[in-house]
Amino acid sequence: MKVNFYKDRSLFYATIPIREQATKGKWDFRLTNVYMIAILDFQYDENEERQKFLRSVDLKN
């Protein structure tokens, strides 16, 4: 079974608790950790996702 836009929807729903931590007005930007645990009823093909995106990681001092 193919599920469209799984990664996009996951990211959207994971940002909700982050947004709720932001108070209106002046705040100090200290956020508590947010974890997302997904229980899937389909096979998620990460290799297929990697082909769609360019990832570049650089370690700098």
N, C-alpha and C positions, 0 to 999 in steps of 0.2 A: 504494500500500500504506500502510495506517495502522498506526503503531506506538504502542501505548498507554504512557503514563507515561515517555516518552523523557527528558524534562528531569529528572524526579525520579530516575530511575535514574542518569543522568549525574552529577548532583550527589552521589548516594550513593557512586558509585565514585570520584569525584574526591576525596572526603573521606578515603578510606582512607590515602593517603600522608601526609595531614595528621595523622591520628590516630597513625600510626606514629612521627611525630616527637616526640610527647609522651611523656616518660619518667615513670615512676612516682615519686612523691615531689616534691621541690622542683625546679623547672626555671624557666628564664628567659623562656619564651614566645616566643623568637625562632625563627621558622619559615622554612625555605627556600621559595622559590617552587614552586608546583605548577601544572603546565599540563595541560590536557586537550585532546587532539586526537581528533576523531571522524571516522571514514570511514564514511559512511552509504550504504546501498543502498536508500534510500527518500527521498522528498521531504519535507523538514522545513518545515512551514508556520508561520513565526514570526508572521505576522499573526493566525492562528487562536489561537496561544498568548497574544498580547497582549490579546485579547478576554477571556480568562479571568482575568487578573490586573490588579490596580490597582497602578500604579507612580507613586510621587511622589518627586521628587528636589529637594532644597533645598540651595543653596550658602550656607553661613553662615561668618562669620569666627570 
